[in-house]
Every structure is written in structure tokens, then in C-alpha cells.
Amino acid sequence: MSNNIESVLSEDRVFDPSEEFSANAHVKSLEEYEALHKRSIEDTEGFWAEQAGDLKWQDQWDQVLDWSDAPFAKWFVGGKINAAENCLDRHVEAGNGDKIAIHWVGEPGDTRDVTYAELLEDTCKFANAMKSRGISAGDRVLIYMPMVPEAAVAMLACARIGAVHSVVFGGFSAQSIVDRLGDSEATAVITADGGWRRGGVVPLKKNVDDALAKYDGVKTVFVLKRCENDVEMQDGRDYWWYEETADASADCPAEGFDAEHPLYILYTSGSTGKPKGILHTTGGYLTYTNSTFKYIFDHKPDSDIYWCTADVGWVTGHSYIVYGPMANGATQVMYEGAPNFPDWDRFWEIVAKYKVTTFYTAPTAIRAFIKAGDEHVDKHDLSSLRLLGTVGEPINPEAWMWYRDKIGGGRCPIVDTWWQTETGGIMISPIPGAIPTKPGTATRPFFGIDAAIFDESGNPCGPNEGGKLVIRKPWPSMLRTIYKDPERFKETYWNEYGDTIYIAGDGARTDADGNFWIVGRLDDVLNVSGHRLGTAEVESALVSHDDVAESAVVGRPHEIKGQGVVAFVTLKGGVDATDDLKKELRNHVGTEIGAIAKPDEILFADRLPKTRSGKIMRRLLKEIVAGGEVKGDTTTLEDHEVVAQLKEEFDKAVHS
Ligand code: WT7
């Protein structure tokens, strides 16, 4: 980490957008960005009122922002809007029904082009199918789907009838589904028989069945046929998508919902074992994702082909596959499978085939491509690209330079976009025609975003002084609460500098030019391949195994994943510490959470280092796995020897 900070501080490579790029961009110069940003901060409500005007409202709002009950915000008070209508009907009505919404590529090589008119029809039919099964506005619906157009259809159909979707990433386990069903009290599930991943079928329906054996609140399950694998269908509960929609009407009026009507709940890791249900609502969220997509991806609806490689199970898929791009009427690529199937050139083959102009991916993917070798890139013509983006974690300057040179041919600006599940949309990022980029910095805040770095006492830090990243003004796509837990919402995000200062949980600094450099999480949350993972979650998964007495989980730098997961485990008396047990524990974590949470390293320990009051000294464990000397003060340790012993074992484990 410390090397990282130094390299970041000495970074002096600056890249201006080309004159041609700027001349054609929505925002053409740094001066224009700065003037617009200044105005948007001086008159934030005026700015957002203007932006909201891009959307179709069924009833006009009478107040842009009600912040009187901070930190509980209400945006566009009194307005009525339908998110699906804005993402679909609006474009069809404007004569763009034949425009391709999705160039879809299945992993086995099958493809489909779906127009906006077709997407609207599919959405209406499926919305009617849901209605016929008794699902209505306010009901929670869990979506567990592969990356197929129907995943977007399912989300938009929920939005159309006012049902609240909660998408669970297809890589998560049956137990994760149970937890999310329990918290959201969902009554319906939308899934598929399976999805293709690395040549095999992910048994989505089977996982849903396993989950529903432990949770009985679900009355209806819709099952899309994707892989033709055998699945069990339970009479009176499970229905095939194709049967339910066969005779459904394609006419499903888009009812206007209150601007603050819940649009979705998305679960994300925090510093306790229980994921938080982040609640997003309709009008403000759509306004924000619509505007950020337009300006940050400098979107040109008539010529751009956009591709975001995220999964709809993450917020990136919600905001920058479904709502933002579709509100803009964009044409995009959607790909079902793995980046290295059948080989490492899969992405570049797709970029070349569809002449993708705008490509948005994660630093972990870029590092994996670098490792796989340039020959996979060289096979394909990537000259259609004009803009590149990254999201999920700080990007190391070497990866940034490779991305710029090798993928972007040196001509494409890179938008390094900092945001979170909670923020709903991109908060800090270059505006590509206007803001010069430097490898490793997300640069400047979006319009209306008042970002700052605070020290412990709540004073703004000076240039190059590290502190906590905060947002000082509310913004339209901010989370409204943690579902059913307003107290935790207040405690987690608004606990230190008052009710109006949002604490992101990241450490950061600004440089002399006002660029923001994000260092990483300040809490016990890891970032594994761009995905958030609470150490406490992995710990509770481990201790739920019969043989485990106690565990402590920490992160350590990982070449591809950014951070890897290391678990220290003490076993119950009489249990043998074997390699087979390690394997079993890794799989157990996979079953409890999902494959991304499987520890890279498990270390059995007789004891864990603790303070006299019995708290595990995580800081020491972090130092042990960082590979350096353990410099931390150990005087409060109950047993100094534990550390030396663990360090020895760790070194042995990683060098064996
Ligand atoms: C955390 C949020 C937003 C979609 C993906 C992750 C880290 C995200 C960046 C970036 C440095 C970043 C932060 C943040 N993060 N983007 N461009 N530079 N760090 O969403 O799972 O809610 O995680 O990811 O630590 O707090 P998420």
C-alpha cells in the first residue's frame, strides 16, 4: 500500500484529450467543466431540476429537494415517473423502436440483437405475467439471472409495475439467496434454468430450489429456459417464462410512481457479517444515472456502441447497463460469459465484431489481460474504440498505461470512475473531453457533487494530506436508507461530521490540481476483483463450520485480484489441522457466500493475537500477511509469541 501511495504522489504523466475528442465532446474544455461545476454547486437544485427535465415525468415535481429530515433525503417531491417508460417507451415513441438496444453474445457463441421495440414488448409481456401471478407495486422480487437480455427485461418489468427488484449476482450461493430473501421478504423469484460460464452450466434454478427449502415466503418462481439443463419445477410455485408470456398482452400501461417510490434493493458488504440492503428510489436515481452516463461516457446516441463488462448483479450493471444507458437510448453489447472463454481474446473479438466505441471494465480484468499476453489483443482490430473506462478499485499506473496504449491505441481518454453501491452513480471521474487524466486518479467530482477530504476533526485537508473522503451535499441517486434499518444507515454513513456529511468509507487525498486519489477502504471491507467483501462475512462463514472455533480474515495485495483473502483459523479441540480440511473450509465459504469469497490462503493457528480485553489484533495480522516486518506495537498483547509463530507459518505457507 505504502509503495502505491508514493508512486501515486510522484505521478507526473498528464494526458490531455485530443483536440478532436474535445471538439466533439459534450463538455469541451477544463474551463467549461469548472464553470459548470461551480454553477452546479452554487445552485445545486437548479442544476438537478434542469437535468431531470431530460426525462419524461407523468406529474411535475413541486420541490426539487427536501433535506429537512437529513440524512433522509427526498428528491423531486410530488413528481410521478415510470423508470421503464423512460428506458423504453420514450425511445419507441420518438421513432427509435428499430434501434438496437442490446447486441447480445452468449458464451457458447449464440447471438441476438434486440431492438428497443422488442425490449419494450418483452418487458410489457413479462410485467403482465407477473401481474397475473398477483405481484404488484411495492412487492419485493428477487432476481437471480445469467447475463441475458431477459435479466434487463426482468428488472424493467419490475420497475414498470412498481415492484422492487433485488438482484443477486449469479455467482452467489444458495445461502446468500436465503439471507437476501429473509431480509427483503421477497415473495417472488425470477431465475433461469442455468447460465453459461467457462463452458459449463451454472445451476441457477437448483440454487434457488436449495434456498427455497430454507425460506418459505416465496409464492412464485419464474424460470427462463436458457441452457436446456434439467431442472425440477414445483407445481403451483414454479412457472416457465416462455409459457407465462406466450399469451400475455404486450400492452401494459406504465403507471407513474412517486419519485421516491423504491426502485431496488441491492445488498453489499459492510463491516459486520450481515450485508446491507442499499435502497434506491426512482426519480432521483434515474436523473443521476441518465446524466452521468451522458457526460462521463460522452455518449452520442447516433454513433456510439457501448459495452460495460460488469454483471447486472452489481450496482455497475444496474446503473450502467440497465438504467443509465437505456434512459439514454444507447446501443450496447451484453456478454454472458467469462473473459477467457474459449480464450483470452474473447473481449477483443467482440469489440472488433460490434465496433464498440466505449468500453467500461475493471482494473482486475485489465491486470488479467496483461498477464495473459499481448498476442491476444494483437489479433483484433480495436480501432473503433474512442473512450475507455474503469471502475471498482484504484487502478495501478502500469495497468492504466497498458490500457491506454494497448487497448486504446494511445488515442482514447480513460475515465477512472469512483463510486459505490450507495452512491448509485459515478461521483468522481474525468469528464473526458474536458479534464486531463493522470494514471491512478479518478480526477474531479461530477456536477453537483461536493467532494472533500476531511481530517479527524472534520476540517478539510490540504493538498496531499490523507484523510476521509466525504460528500458535503446530497445528490439525487444517493441511497435513501439501509432497508428496514434506518439506524444503521445513520451510524454507517453520517456518524462523524453531522447529519449532512456523507462518509464514503474510503481514504483519499487531493493533489495540487484538485484531483482526487482514492487510496482504499478504511473499514474492514476488502476489495477482491473490484467487489466488496466484508472480512466479518467471511469470518462468520468460517465459524459456521463445525470444526472451526474462531477466525480472523484480512486482505493482502494480490497481483490480479487487487486484494486476496487470508483467513487465520483456530480449530476446535481434537480436530486435526490437515490440508483436506483447508480445502473443505474454502469450499464451505464458497457454499456460504460464493466463489469470490473463498480464501486464497488459510492458516491454522493455535491462538490469535488479542488485546488484554480480548479483541483480535487485526492490524498485526495485516502486517503479517503484507510480508514485511511486524512493526506494530505488541505491548498490549496477551502473548507476544503468537505473532512470531503466525508470521513463520505464513511465510512457510506462501513460499511452499
Ligand atoms: C468501493 C465501492 C461502484 C461500482 C463498483 C464497486 C472502491 C470503486 C473505484 C475507483 C478507487 C474505487 C472504493 C469504493 N472503488 N471504484 N475508480 N478508484 N476505488 O462498488 O462494491 O459498492 O464498492 O469500491 O473503495 O468505496 P462497491
Residues whose N, C-alpha, C, O or C-beta is under 5 A from the ligand:
A	BS01	WT7	T316 T390 V391 G392 E393 P394 D416 T417 W418 W419 Q420 T421 E422 A442 A504 D506 I518 G520 R521 G530 H531 R532
